[in-house]
Amino acid sequence: MDVVAEFEQVDVNALQTALVGTRFARGLRHFASIDSTNMALMEAAADGAVEGTVYFADEQTAGRGRGGHSWHSAPGDGLYVSALVKPSLKIADALLVSLATGVAAYDAIREVCGAQTDLRWPNDLLVNDKKCGGILVESALEADGTLRYAVIGVGINVRHAAFPDELATLATSLKIATGRDVSRMQLLVTLLRALDLELTRLESNEKDALMRRFAERSSWVWGKSVAVPEQGGYTGVTAGLDERGFLRVDSDDGVMRTVLSGGVRVR
């Protein structure tokens, strides 16, 4: 069993060396504490930061999830990372960036510690039916409707031994799931290498293949009995992804619906 230091030391030069050959090899920046890596990197992107810039932190004081939800960010326990990318994609394909990140995170977690992850469309990482991580993608557009850039935020509960009472029944960590410490730095490198691969495939127009990979890693894409809060709320059974990556639900009223905003939960 690998033994990981109580609080891992961060060697940015070593991390960048491990990322040689990817778009992320030259732009890593580490913060001991920050309000939100996504907020900070979005500001840097608006000021002209280059593709491949990565902000990662030991602690976030104002971490956010999708829909503005807060994120529990204990110092040194989680992986809190945001990456600036500039894929050549139309806005209609923007959701695919989130799906690609989910696939990359799934593969990285499995490679580093063997935990069996589930992807809850479009952006939640589950282990043992509890949330272990989440993805938040924020973007800016060019005048012609293509993506100018996207900031990909990933938060993963890595070394948490416990959670506040209000989260204990909903959240887990890789340490809780596997019974051992997991290196945040190893996970960071593995995640960024996997993300670079998935984005390269996406830029090569492998959209259908990406959605197949996502579906293979998610129990939520096909045959899941779910409740959806949008459109006044409805229930049904999931029926795959459409051509843009949105989730389809065969609702109980006989209408095939497309979920647009997430929030899907098991019923």
N, C-alpha and C positions, 0 to 999 in steps of 0.2 A: 504494500500500500504506500503510495506516495505521501510524504509528509509535507504540508505547505505551511510556511511561516504564518504566525498569528496575524501579522499584517504585512502583506507582500510589498516588497520594495519595487519601485517602478524604474526600469532602465529603458528610457525612450530610445536610445541608440540601438540597444539589442532588439527591441520590438521592431524598429524600422528595418533592421537587417533581416529579421525573420519574414518581413513582408516584401522583400525585393522581388520584383517581377509582377507586382500588383500595382493598381492605381493609388494605393494607400501607403506606399513605401517612404514617402518624404514629408508627409504633412501631419505627423502625430503631435498633439499637444496635451499634456497631462495637467489636471487641476486636483489639488488636494480637496478643495470644496468649491462648488459653483452653484448658482441658483438653478440653472437648467442648461445642460449641454446643447439642447436643441435651440433654445432661445439665443444663446451666445453665438452659435454657429450660423443661425439665420441672419443675425446682424453682420457677421463677418462675410457671409455670402453676398449680402446686399452691397457690401463695400468692396467686392471684387476678389474674395478669397478663391484660390485655385481648386479645381477638382482634386479630390483625394485628401483634402484637409479633414482631419479627424480630431475631435475633442472627446476626451474621456476623463472621468472623475472618480475619486474615491467616495465622494458624497455629493448629493444634490439637495439643496435646501428648498427648491421650488420645482421639483421634478413633476412632469405632467404625463398623463396617458392620453389616449384618444378621447375626445369629447370633453377635455379639460379636467379629467379626473386626476387627483393627486397620486403621487407614487412614493411609497415608503422607502427611504434611501438611507439605511444605516451606514455609517462610515466604514469603508473597507469590506463590507459584506456583499455588495452587489457589483455588477458590471453596468456602468452607465456611460453609454457611448453614442456619439452622433457623427455621421460621415456625410460629407458634401460630395455629391455626384452630379454629373451633367450628361445623362444619357440622351441620345438622339431619339426622343419619343414624342408622340403627340399627346395632348392632354387626355384624350380618350383612353390612352393606355397607362395613365398615371397609376392606377390601382395595381398594375402588375409589378411596380417597384416594391410595394408592400408585400405582395405574394412572394416575390423573389427573396426578399429579406427573411420572410418566414421560413422558406426552404433552407436558406443558408444557416439560420439560427438552429433549426431542427438538426441539420447535419453536424453543425459544430458541437452542439451539446452531446449528441450521441457519440461523436468521435472522442471528445475529451473525457467524458465520465460514464458513458453508456446509459444514461437515463433515457427512458422511452417517453418522448415528447409527443403531444398531440397539438395540432394547429387548429385553433378555433377561428374560423373565418371572421374578419380578414387579418387580424393582427394580434391575437393572444397566443401565448405559449403555455400549454397546460402540461402538468405532470401529475399523474394520479388524480385527474379531474379537478385539480386546483391550479390556480394561476401561478406560473413561475416566471413569467416575463411578458413583455408587451412591446409593440412596435408603433412608432408614430412617425409618419412621413409628411413633411411640410414642403411646399414647392412654390416656385415663382414661374410665371409664363412669359414667353416672348410675344410680340405683337401678332405673330402669325398663328398663335395657339399651340406652339410646341413648348416643351419644358425648357425653361432657361436653366434651372437647377432644382435639385431636390436635396433636402436634408433628411437623412434617415436616422431616426433615433431608436435605439434598442436599450431596454432595461431588462436585466436578468437577475433574479434572486439567486445568488451563488452560495454564500457562506452563512446565511442567516441560520441561527440555531432555533429561533422562535420568532413569533410575530406578535404585535399588539393584539389584545383580545378581540377587537373589532375586525381583525383580518385573519385570525388564526384558522377559521373554518373555510376561508376562501383562498388563502395563499399558501405556497410552499416554496422551498428552495432546493437547489441541487444537493446541498448538504443533507437536508432532511430526507430527500428522496433516496439518496445513495448511501447515507451513513458515513460519508467521508468528506474531507475537505477537498475542494476543487480549486485549482489555480485560476484566478481571474485573468492573469496575463496570458496563460495558455489559451484560455477561452477567447480572449480578445483577438489574438493572432489567428486562431482557427476560424473565428467568425468572419473576420475581414477577408481572409483568403477565400472562404466559401462565398462571401458576398461578391467579391470581385469576379469570381467564376460565373455566378448566376447573372450578374449584370452584363457580362460579356456575352453570354448566351442570349439574353434578352435583346441586346443591341444587334445581335445577328438574326433577329426576327424569329426566334424560337419560342413564340408565345404559346402555341398549343402544347409544346413539350413542357414549358414551365407550369402550365395549369395542370397537366398530368402529374408532374412531380409534386405539386402542392396537394392534389387530391389523394395521392398515394400516402401522404404523410398526415392526412387529416381525416378523422372519423366524422367530421361535420359536413362534408361536401355531399355525400350520398346517403340517403336513408336514415337521417337523424330526425327524430321527432322534436320539433323546436317551437318556441314562442318568439315572435318578432314584434317589437314595440312600435315600429313605424306604420304609417298608413292606418292609424287608428288602433293598431294591434291586431294580430292574427296568429293562428297556429297552423302547422302543417308539417310536411316531411321534405327534407332537403333533396334537391333533384339536380345537383351538379352546378357547374359554373357556366355563365354565358361567354360569348366571344370576347368580352372585355374583362372577364375575371370576377364579375359580380355573381353572388350566390342566388340560385333559383330555389323557390319553395313551392311545392305542390300543396296549396293551402286547403284547409278542410272544407272550404266553400266551393271547391272545384276549380278555382282560378289558379293558373300558374303565375306566381308573382316573382319579381326580382327585388332582392334586398339591396338597398342603396347606401345605408348608413351604419351598418354593423349593429351591435347590441343583441345579437342572436343568442338565445339561451335554451338549454334543454328544458322540455316541459314534463 
